[in-house]
Amino acid sequence: MARLISIQQAEIDRLKTMLPANKKSKKKLGVEIHTRRLCLITKMYQKQWETALFENADQITFLNQRLSVTGLTPFKPGFEIKPILKAFR
């Protein structure tokens, strides 16, 4: 029984070596790593921005009430990190 298992495993290994392997060039690998890092940085800053907005929600609503009374445009919190990071790509 053990002999049959070892023969089957050897056959599986032989067939695996026959499959074409997708090898990536170092240049493409570097671009992927760079893209992943930028994506992680973007997510990190976006999460910090959302946390800051949540923590200061009361102050933002008070500020918007004051701005609407004076006739100015209210504060609309929007933070897009992607255009800022495009310069670093």
All heavy atoms as an XYZ file, in Angstrom:
728
protein
N       0.826     -1.193      0.000
C       0.000      0.000      0.000
C       0.875      1.264      0.000
O       0.599      2.206     -0.745
C      -0.914     -0.037      1.230
C      -1.876      1.093      1.280
S      -3.075      0.897     -0.034
C      -4.393      1.781      0.611
N       1.906      1.250      0.839
C       2.806      2.401      0.896
C       3.533      2.582     -0.429
O       3.798      3.713     -0.856
C       3.795      2.232      2.037
N       3.858      1.461     -1.091
C       4.535      1.526     -2.380
C       3.636      2.185     -3.429
O       4.084      3.024     -4.215
C       4.933      0.117     -2.807
C       5.880      0.104     -3.958
C       6.398     -1.314     -4.217
N       6.188     -1.555     -5.625
C       5.479     -2.515     -6.170
N       4.906     -3.413     -5.404
N       5.343     -2.620     -7.457
N       2.346      1.851     -3.411
C       1.407      2.456     -4.361
C       1.266      3.960     -4.119
O       1.193      4.747     -5.064
C       0.047      1.771     -4.264
C      -0.049      0.361     -4.831
C      -1.421     -0.228     -4.526
C       0.199      0.379     -6.329
N       1.227      4.340     -2.858
C       1.117      5.771     -2.516
C       2.349      6.517     -2.993
O       2.253      7.622     -3.552
C       0.890      5.942     -1.000
C      -0.494      5.393     -0.630
C       1.024      7.409     -0.604
C      -0.757      5.377      0.850
N       3.529      5.947     -2.792
C       4.749      6.628     -3.227
C       4.806      6.713     -4.750
O       5.270      7.718     -5.303
C       5.984      5.922     -2.672
O       6.092      4.624     -3.215
N       4.331      5.696     -5.451
C       4.290      5.741     -6.922
C       3.321      6.823     -7.392
O       3.629      7.610     -8.306
C       3.903      4.354     -7.496
C       5.030      3.347     -7.254
C       3.594      4.446     -8.990
C       4.652      1.921     -7.584
N       2.162      6.914     -6.740
C       1.187      7.940     -7.108
C       1.737      9.339     -6.836
O       1.556     10.256     -7.638
C      -0.109      7.730     -6.332
C      -0.922      6.558     -6.816
C      -2.147      6.314     -5.951
O      -2.263      6.868     -4.852
N      -3.064      5.481     -6.435
N       2.407      9.501     -5.705
C       2.970     10.810     -5.371
C       4.063     11.198     -6.368
O       4.158     12.354     -6.777
C       3.526     10.807     -3.943
C       3.938     12.163     -3.452
C       2.773     13.134     -3.412
O       1.679     12.789     -2.978
N       2.997     14.337     -3.876
N       4.874     10.216     -6.779
C       5.905     10.494     -7.774
C       5.270     10.906     -9.105
O       5.767     11.816     -9.785
C       6.795      9.266     -7.952
N       4.191     10.269     -9.475
C       3.491     10.623    -10.713
C       2.887     12.022    -10.625
O       2.950     12.805    -11.577
C       2.403      9.587    -11.005
C       1.697      9.772    -12.303
C       2.582      9.555    -13.525
O       3.639      8.917    -13.412
O       2.201     10.054    -14.600
N       2.315     12.353     -9.472
C       1.764     13.695     -9.269
C       2.861     14.746     -9.363
O       2.696     15.785    -10.014
C       1.024     13.774     -7.910
C      -0.263     12.938     -7.969
C       0.713     15.218     -7.539
C      -0.940     12.764     -6.625
N       4.006     14.494     -8.737
C       5.127     15.437     -8.801
C       5.630     15.605    -10.228
O       5.976     16.704    -10.650
C       6.261     14.975     -7.886
C       5.892     15.064     -6.412
O       4.948     15.818     -6.079
O       6.542     14.377     -5.588
N       5.686     14.500    -10.975
C       6.141     14.568    -12.364
C       5.181     15.396    -13.207
O       5.597     16.231    -14.017
C       6.251     13.154    -12.936
C       6.845     13.106    -14.335
C       6.870     11.697    -14.877
N       5.532     11.198    -15.184
C       4.834     11.495    -16.285
N       5.343     12.304    -17.180
N       3.628     10.994    -16.484
N       3.890     15.216    -12.984
C       2.904     15.999    -13.733
C       2.943     17.472    -13.352
O       2.733     18.346    -14.197
C       1.509     15.415    -13.516
C       1.268     14.035    -14.127
C      -0.089     13.505    -13.690
C       1.365     14.098    -15.637
N       3.194     17.755    -12.088
C       3.282     19.164    -11.654
C       4.442     19.877    -12.324
O       4.345     21.051    -12.660
C       3.442     19.244    -10.139
C       2.162     19.074     -9.375
C       2.413     19.266     -7.891
C       1.148     19.105     -7.093
N       1.404     19.231     -5.649
N       5.558     19.161    -12.518
C       6.707     19.801    -13.167
C       6.435     20.072    -14.635
O       7.071     20.949    -15.228
C       7.965     18.923    -13.031
O       7.714     17.645    -13.623
C       8.373     18.770    -11.588
N       5.499     19.361    -15.227
C       5.178     19.566    -16.631
C       4.276     20.782    -16.846
O       4.206     21.317    -17.954
C       4.497     18.322    -17.194
C       5.416     17.113    -17.279
S       4.568     15.615    -17.784
C       4.122     16.026    -19.458
N       3.588     21.218    -15.802
C       2.707     22.383    -15.927
C       3.539     23.640    -16.119
O       4.584     23.812    -15.495
C       1.839     22.536    -14.675
C       0.759     21.488    -14.464
C       0.104     21.689    -13.110
C      -0.272     21.563    -15.563
N       3.079     24.551    -16.977
C       3.836     25.803    -17.150
C       3.695     26.671    -15.903
O       2.614     26.835    -15.345
C       3.163     26.462    -18.360
C       1.791     25.878    -18.395
C       1.904     24.491    -17.830
N       4.809     27.201    -15.480
C       4.817     28.062    -14.294
C       4.763     29.516    -14.731
O       5.437     29.918    -15.681
C       6.067     27.813    -13.465
N       3.961     30.294    -14.053
C       3.866     31.725    -14.338
C       4.957     32.447    -13.557
O       4.810     32.719    -12.371
C       2.494     32.271    -13.949
C       1.403     31.725    -14.813
O       1.647     31.332    -15.936
N       0.185     31.695    -14.310
N       6.029     32.732    -14.233
C       7.130     33.438    -13.581
C       7.004     34.922    -13.892
O       6.770     35.323    -15.032
C       8.469     32.906    -14.062
C       8.710     31.476    -13.641
C      10.078     31.010    -14.027
C      10.279     29.582    -13.565
N      11.594     29.081    -13.910
N       7.179     35.726    -12.879
C       7.060     37.165    -13.041
C       8.454     37.773    -13.099
O       9.363     37.345    -12.391
C       6.277     37.776    -11.889
C       4.845     37.312    -11.828
C       4.117     37.978    -10.700
C       2.679     37.495    -10.661
N       1.935     38.098     -9.580
N       8.576     38.782    -13.899
C       9.856     39.470    -13.960
C      10.009     40.345    -12.722
O       9.039     40.721    -12.068
C       9.944     40.325    -15.222
O       9.020     41.396    -15.139
N      11.246     40.663    -12.414
C      11.500     41.479    -11.224
C      10.911     42.873    -11.371
O      10.489     43.481    -10.399
C      13.002     41.564    -10.963
C      13.593     40.279    -10.467
C      15.056     40.430    -10.133
C      15.621     39.120     -9.634
N      17.035     39.250     -9.282
N      10.864     43.360    -12.606
C      10.306     44.691    -12.830
C       8.819     44.713    -12.503
O       8.336     45.607    -11.821
C      10.545     45.112    -14.276
C      10.134     46.526    -14.572
C      10.484     46.902    -15.991
C      10.116     48.347    -16.276
N      10.438     48.732    -17.641
N       8.078     43.713    -12.976
C       6.648     43.654    -12.688
C       6.404     43.431    -11.206
O       5.467     43.976    -10.631
C       5.988     42.538    -13.490
C       5.811     42.843    -14.946
C       5.059     41.733    -15.646
C       4.872     42.033    -17.110
N       4.192     40.937    -17.805
N       7.245     42.618    -10.587
C       7.095     42.342     -9.167
C       7.282     43.619     -8.359
O       6.539     43.894     -7.418
C       8.098     41.274     -8.725
C       7.962     40.755     -7.312
C       6.621     40.064     -7.131
C       9.091     39.795     -6.991
N       8.257     44.446     -8.741
C       8.497     45.709     -8.052
C       7.321     46.662     -8.189
O       6.964     47.357     -7.243
N       6.704     46.697     -9.358
C       5.544     47.567     -9.588
C       4.373     47.104     -8.727
O       3.657     47.918     -8.143
C       5.173     47.579    -11.089
C       3.844     48.255    -11.311
C       6.269     48.251    -11.889
N       4.181     45.787     -8.630
C       3.089     45.266     -7.807
C       3.297     45.594     -6.345
O       2.350     45.970     -5.647
C       2.965     43.754     -7.989
C       2.381     43.351     -9.318
C       2.275     41.853     -9.469
O       2.528     41.127     -8.491
O       1.932     41.406    -10.568
N       4.509     45.459     -5.856
C       4.805     45.788     -4.454
C       4.547     47.270     -4.218
O       3.949     47.645     -3.206
C       6.249     45.403     -4.106
C       6.385     43.878     -4.064
C       6.676     46.003     -2.772
C       7.809     43.392     -3.919
N       4.975     48.104     -5.153
C       4.773     49.550     -5.016
C       3.283     49.886     -4.996
O       2.826     50.685     -4.171
C       5.467     50.251     -6.188
C       5.488     51.733     -6.084
N       6.284     52.399     -5.176
C       4.823     52.690     -6.770
C       6.103     53.694     -5.302
N       5.222     53.903     -6.265
N       2.517     49.244     -5.862
C       1.068     49.475     -5.914
C       0.399     49.027     -4.627
O      -0.475     49.716     -4.098
C       0.453     48.730     -7.109
O       1.146     49.116     -8.293
C      -1.012     49.050     -7.255
N       0.801     47.877     -4.112
C       0.225     47.388     -2.858
C       0.523     48.336     -1.704
O      -0.338     48.605     -0.873
C       0.781     46.000     -2.523
C       0.132     44.902     -3.286
C       0.541     43.556     -2.708
N       0.362     42.529     -3.695
C       1.268     41.635     -4.062
N       2.437     41.624     -3.474
N       1.005     40.748     -4.975
N       1.742     48.834     -1.648
C       2.106     49.764     -0.574
C       1.282     51.037     -0.644
O       0.801     51.531      0.379
C       3.595     50.085     -0.637
C       4.460     48.951     -0.169
C       5.910     49.307     -0.231
N       6.734     48.178      0.158
C       8.034     48.124     -0.005
N       8.677     49.142     -0.564
N       8.716     47.077      0.379
N       1.119     51.574     -1.856
C       0.302     52.780     -2.002
C      -1.142     52.518     -1.609
O      -1.787     53.370     -0.990
C       0.372     53.297     -3.439
C       1.649     54.022     -3.817
C       1.621     54.390     -5.289
C       1.857     55.253     -2.973
N      -1.645     51.344     -1.944
C      -3.014     50.991     -1.585
C      -3.158     50.914     -0.064
O      -4.139     51.408      0.505
C      -3.383     49.672     -2.229
S      -5.078     49.175     -1.938
N      -2.182     50.302      0.605
C      -2.235     50.219      2.069
C      -2.143     51.590      2.718
O      -2.852     51.881      3.687
C      -1.104     49.319      2.582
C      -1.273     47.834      2.312
C      -0.007     47.084      2.716
C      -2.463     47.281      3.055
N      -1.281     52.451      2.179
C      -1.162     53.813      2.725
C      -2.472     54.567      2.535
O      -2.943     55.262      3.434
C       0.009     54.556      2.051
C       1.340     53.948      2.512
C      -0.023     56.040      2.368
C       2.534     54.456      1.733
N      -3.085     54.405      1.360
C      -4.360     55.063      1.084
C      -5.428     54.610      2.066
O      -6.160     55.427      2.624
C      -4.809     54.758     -0.349
O      -3.778     55.160     -1.243
C      -6.086     55.473     -0.679
N      -5.518     53.314      2.289
C      -6.511     52.793      3.225
C      -6.256     53.293      4.636
O      -7.190     53.627      5.366
C      -6.498     51.265      3.207
C      -7.105     50.670      1.976
C      -7.052     49.161      2.023
C      -7.601     48.541      0.755
N      -7.496     47.081      0.773
N      -4.978     53.352      5.032
C      -4.637     53.804      6.373
C      -5.065     55.258      6.591
O      -5.712     55.584      7.588
C      -3.131     53.673      6.606
C      -2.679     54.118      7.979
S      -0.896     54.118      8.159
C      -0.421     55.406      7.020
N      -4.724     56.132      5.630
C      -5.099     57.545      5.772
C      -6.610     57.738      5.700
O      -7.163     58.581      6.405
C      -4.403     58.399      4.718
C      -2.989     58.741      5.083
C      -1.928     58.380      4.261
C      -2.697     59.426      6.249
C      -0.629     58.692      4.591
C      -1.404     59.746      6.592
C      -0.380     59.372      5.755
O       0.900     59.675      6.096
N      -7.277     56.972      4.848
C      -8.730     57.081      4.745
C      -9.391     56.688      6.061
O     -10.334     57.337      6.519
C      -9.242     56.197      3.603
C     -10.672     56.471      3.217
C     -10.838     57.836      2.578
O      -9.975     58.299      1.851
N     -11.937     58.481      2.838
N      -8.878     55.645      6.696
C      -9.431     55.196      7.973
C      -9.197     56.243      9.065
O     -10.083     56.521      9.873
C      -8.798     53.863      8.367
C      -9.482     53.179      9.499
C      -8.971     51.771      9.678
C      -9.806     51.050     10.694
N      -9.420     49.643     10.820
N      -8.000     56.836      9.078
C      -7.717     57.892     10.058
C      -8.615     59.100      9.833
O      -9.076     59.717     10.797
C      -6.244     58.307      9.974
C      -5.298     57.299     10.545
C      -3.856     57.751     10.420
O      -3.550     58.750      9.773
N      -2.960     57.006     11.031
N      -8.884     59.441      8.576
C      -9.750     60.574      8.267
C     -11.167     60.310      8.756
O     -11.806     61.170      9.345
C      -9.717     60.837      6.770
C     -10.627     61.928      6.312
C     -11.753     61.799      5.588
C     -10.503     63.335      6.574
N     -12.328     63.011      5.361
C     -11.584     63.976      5.953
C      -9.577     64.109      7.254
C     -11.770     65.344      6.007
C      -9.756     65.481      7.306
C     -10.834     66.080      6.690
N     -11.668     59.099      8.503
C     -13.014     58.761      8.951
C     -13.104     58.759     10.471
O     -14.108     59.199     11.046
C     -13.423     57.390      8.389
C     -13.661     57.418      6.903
C     -13.827     56.025      6.314
O     -13.774     55.038      7.068
O     -14.004     55.941      5.085
N     -12.061     58.307     11.138
C     -12.041     58.324     12.606
C     -12.058     59.752     13.127
O     -12.787     60.075     14.071
C     -10.786     57.588     13.123
O     -10.780     56.259     12.600
C     -10.766     57.529     14.629
N     -11.279     60.623     12.490
C     -11.248     62.024     12.910
C     -12.602     62.694     12.696
O     -13.058     63.477     13.538
C     -10.159     62.775     12.154
N     -13.259     62.385     11.592
C     -14.587     62.950     11.342
C     -15.595     62.449     12.361
O     -16.446     63.224     12.836
C     -15.072     62.603      9.933
C     -14.385     63.313      8.792
C     -14.924     62.810      7.463
C     -14.557     64.815      8.899
N     -15.527     61.189     12.716
C     -16.454     60.627     13.697
C     -16.232     61.246     15.069
O     -17.198     61.578     15.772
C     -16.273     59.106     13.766
C     -17.193     58.452     14.753
C     -18.542     58.306     14.470
C     -16.718     57.974     15.971
C     -19.397     57.713     15.379
C     -17.567     57.381     16.883
C     -18.906     57.239     16.590
N     -14.960     61.422     15.456
C     -14.658     61.992     16.777
C     -15.061     63.459     16.870
O     -15.411     63.943     17.937
C     -13.161     61.852     17.084
C     -12.732     60.421     17.341
C     -11.233     60.274     17.481
O     -10.493     61.257     17.238
O     -10.797     59.163     17.821
N     -15.005     64.183     15.752
C     -15.298     65.620     15.756
C     -16.638     65.945     15.108
O     -16.858     67.071     14.670
C     -14.178     66.366     15.025
C     -12.853     66.188     15.716
O     -12.761     66.300     16.930
N     -11.819     65.883     14.954
N     -17.544     64.983     15.074
C     -18.839     65.192     14.413
C     -19.635     66.312     15.074
O     -20.283     67.108     14.389
C     -19.636     63.901     14.412
N     -19.593     66.390     16.394
C     -20.336     67.447     17.093
C     -19.807     68.833     16.727
O     -20.586     69.763     16.495
C     -20.250     67.248     18.604
C     -20.928     65.969     19.059
O     -21.835     65.490     18.335
O     -20.543     65.444     20.119
N     -18.499     68.978     16.692
C     -17.912     70.273     16.347
C     -18.196     70.640     14.899
O     -18.403     71.815     14.582
C     -16.402     70.242     16.607
C     -16.052     70.086     18.069
C     -14.568     69.895     18.289
O     -13.831     69.669     17.344
N     -14.143     69.967     19.541
N     -18.230     69.656     14.024
C     -18.510     69.928     12.609
C     -19.958     70.395     12.435
O     -20.221     71.342     11.696
C     -18.211     68.682     11.748
C     -16.708     68.423     11.722
C     -18.738     68.850     10.332
C     -16.314     67.111     11.071
N     -20.891     69.753     13.137
C     -22.287     70.178     13.019
C     -22.469     71.586     13.601
O     -23.201     72.396     13.030
C     -23.238     69.200     13.724
O     -22.828     69.036     15.083
C     -23.251     67.857     13.037
N     -21.801     71.887     14.706
C     -21.873     73.234     15.284
C     -21.304     74.255     14.312
O     -21.888     75.330     14.097
C     -21.120     73.266     16.616
C     -21.078     74.627     17.231
C     -22.207     75.172     17.828
C     -19.911     75.377     17.219
C     -22.174     76.431     18.400
C     -19.873     76.637     17.786
C     -21.004     77.160     18.373
N     -20.179     73.923     13.695
C     -19.558     74.816     12.728
C     -20.474     75.033     11.525
O     -20.636     76.173     11.060
C     -18.219     74.232     12.264
C     -17.479     74.977     11.171
C     -16.988     76.321     11.687
C     -16.319     74.162     10.666
N     -21.108     73.975     11.038
C     -22.008     74.108      9.892
C     -23.235     74.954     10.236
O     -23.727     75.718      9.396
C     -22.445     72.728      9.386
C     -21.352     72.072      8.570
O     -20.467     72.743      8.054
N     -21.414     70.759      8.457
N     -23.742     74.840     11.469
C     -24.861     75.682     11.887
C     -24.452     77.150     11.898
O     -25.193     78.026     11.434
C     -25.359     75.263     13.267
C     -26.077     73.935     13.277
C     -26.391     73.474     14.688
O     -25.967     74.082     15.666
N     -27.128     72.364     14.780
N     -23.281     77.417     12.414
C     -22.788     78.808     12.459
C     -22.566     79.348     11.048
O     -22.870     80.510     10.763
C     -21.484     78.886     13.261
C     -21.554     78.451     14.702
C     -22.030     79.540     15.585
N     -21.199     80.707     15.469
C     -20.718     81.407     16.463
N     -20.979     81.030     17.691
N     -20.006     82.479     16.271
N     -22.011     78.508     10.178
C     -21.762     78.951      8.809
C     -23.063     79.196      8.053
O     -23.153     80.140      7.254
C     -20.906     77.917      8.066
C     -19.442     77.830      8.495
C     -18.755     76.660      7.801
C     -18.706     79.121      8.202
N     -24.075     78.366      8.290
C     -25.350     78.568      7.596
C     -26.057     79.823      8.088
O     -26.750     80.500      7.315
C     -26.248     77.345      7.765
O     -26.596     77.182      9.120
N     -25.896     80.157      9.360
C     -26.499     81.375      9.907
C     -25.865     82.610      9.272
O     -26.552     83.576      8.941
C     -26.359     81.410     11.447
C     -26.692     82.783     11.998
C     -27.235     80.349     12.074
N     -24.547     82.566      9.077
C     -23.858     83.720      8.501
C     -23.956     83.756      6.974
O     -23.528     84.729      6.360
C     -22.373     83.724      8.904
O     -21.771     82.511      8.464
C     -22.213     83.884     10.395
N     -24.498     82.707      6.368
C     -24.679     82.705      4.922
C     -23.491     82.145      4.157
O     -23.433     82.263      2.934
N     -22.554     81.574      4.840
C     -21.408     80.978      4.169
C     -21.692     79.524      3.822
O     -22.623     78.914      4.336
C     -20.169     81.063      5.067
C     -19.717     82.484      5.431
C     -18.625     82.440      6.475
C     -19.221     83.205      4.186
N     -20.900     78.972      2.963
C     -21.106     77.581      2.567
C     -20.688     76.658      3.708
O     -19.657     76.890      4.356
C     -20.287     77.224      1.313
O     -18.913     77.465      1.576
C     -20.745     78.031      0.122
N     -21.452     75.646      3.969
C     -21.114     74.733      5.069
C     -19.894     73.876      4.742
O     -19.536     73.682      3.582
C     -22.362     73.856      5.213
C     -23.059     73.949      3.921
C     -22.708     75.284      3.336
N     -19.284     73.399      5.792
C     -18.101     72.551      5.677
C     -18.542     71.151      5.262
O     -19.315     70.502      5.956
C     -17.360     72.504      7.016
C     -16.219     71.535      7.044
C     -15.074     71.763      6.304
C     -16.289     70.388      7.812
C     -14.029     70.876      6.330
C     -15.240     69.494      7.849
C     -14.105     69.743      7.108
N     -18.054     70.711      4.121
C     -18.349     69.367      3.639
C     -17.048     68.566      3.674
O     -16.186     68.767      2.817
C     -18.912     69.402      2.226
C     -20.251     70.096      2.141
C     -20.746     70.127      0.725
C     -22.054     70.902      0.660
N     -22.530     71.070     -0.698
N     -16.931     67.739      4.675
C     -15.661     67.007      4.801
C     -15.496     65.971      3.699
O     -16.283     65.064      3.558
C     -15.754     66.327      6.163
C     -17.203     66.249      6.459
C     -17.845     67.403      5.748
N     -14.495     66.169      2.917
C     -14.150     65.221      1.870
C     -12.641     65.154      1.776
O     -11.967     66.181      1.667
N     -12.124     63.983      1.834
C     -10.679     63.828      1.821
C     -10.324     62.759      0.813
O     -10.656     61.596      0.984
C     -10.190     63.422      3.215
C      -8.707     63.252      3.311
C      -7.872     64.340      3.230
C      -8.148     62.004      3.488
C      -6.508     64.191      3.327
C      -6.787     61.846      3.590
C      -5.965     62.935      3.507
N      -9.686     63.156     -0.243
C      -9.254     62.216     -1.266
C      -7.735     62.146     -1.238
O      -7.049     63.105     -1.591
C      -9.733     62.650     -2.648
C     -11.218     62.473     -2.854
C     -11.638     61.015     -2.834
O     -10.876     60.164     -3.329
O     -12.727     60.739     -2.314
N      -7.222     61.034     -0.792
C      -5.773     60.852     -0.703
C      -5.190     60.395     -2.034
O      -4.020     60.620     -2.319
C      -5.425     59.863      0.432
C      -3.919     59.808      0.708
C      -5.913     58.487      0.128
C      -3.390     60.992      1.417
N      -5.999     59.766     -2.883
C      -5.480     59.217     -4.134
C      -4.848     60.281     -5.036
O      -3.765     60.051     -5.575
C      -6.570     58.458     -4.871
C      -6.919     57.148     -4.199
C      -7.978     56.391     -4.958
C      -8.332     55.119     -4.212
N      -9.352     54.338     -4.900
N      -5.476     61.459     -5.232
C      -4.807     62.467     -6.069
C      -3.490     62.949     -5.470
O      -2.568     63.278     -6.208
C      -5.817     63.617     -6.136
C      -7.119     63.024     -5.782
C      -6.838     61.883     -4.889
N      -3.400     62.956     -4.156
C      -2.155     63.391     -3.507
C      -1.066     62.361     -3.752
O       0.090     62.695     -4.032
C      -2.386     63.612     -2.007
C      -3.389     64.738     -1.792
C      -1.086     63.915     -1.287
C      -3.876     64.876     -0.373
N      -1.411     61.078     -3.657
C      -0.427     60.022     -3.804
C      -0.035     59.757     -5.255
O       0.979     59.116     -5.503
C      -0.933     58.731     -3.160
C      -0.996     58.724     -1.644
C      -1.573     57.406     -1.151
C       0.362     58.962     -1.027
N      -0.820     60.244     -6.214
C      -0.470     60.017     -7.614
C       0.866     60.647     -7.959
O       1.586     60.154     -8.825
C      -1.552     60.571     -8.534
C      -2.727     59.635     -8.671
C      -3.696     60.164     -9.703
C      -4.872     59.209     -9.795
N      -5.865     59.690    -10.760
N       1.213     61.719     -7.275
C       2.501     62.364     -7.537
C       3.676     61.490     -7.137
O       4.775     61.630     -7.658
C       2.574     63.687     -6.779
N       3.449     60.548     -6.222
C       4.523     59.694     -5.744
C       4.655     58.409     -6.547
O       5.529     57.607     -6.294
C       4.317     59.344     -4.277
C       4.424     60.525     -3.372
C       3.285     61.151     -2.879
C       5.660     61.036     -3.047
C       3.384     62.258     -2.069
C       5.776     62.143     -2.238
C       4.625     62.758     -1.746
N       3.757     58.162     -7.486
C       3.812     56.903     -8.256
C       4.878     56.919     -9.275
O       5.428     57.610     -9.861
C       2.461     56.625     -8.914
C       1.462     56.239     -7.888
C       0.202     55.807     -8.531
N      -0.723     55.430     -7.466
C      -1.892     54.938     -7.641
N      -2.322     54.749     -8.842
N      -2.670     54.611     -6.655
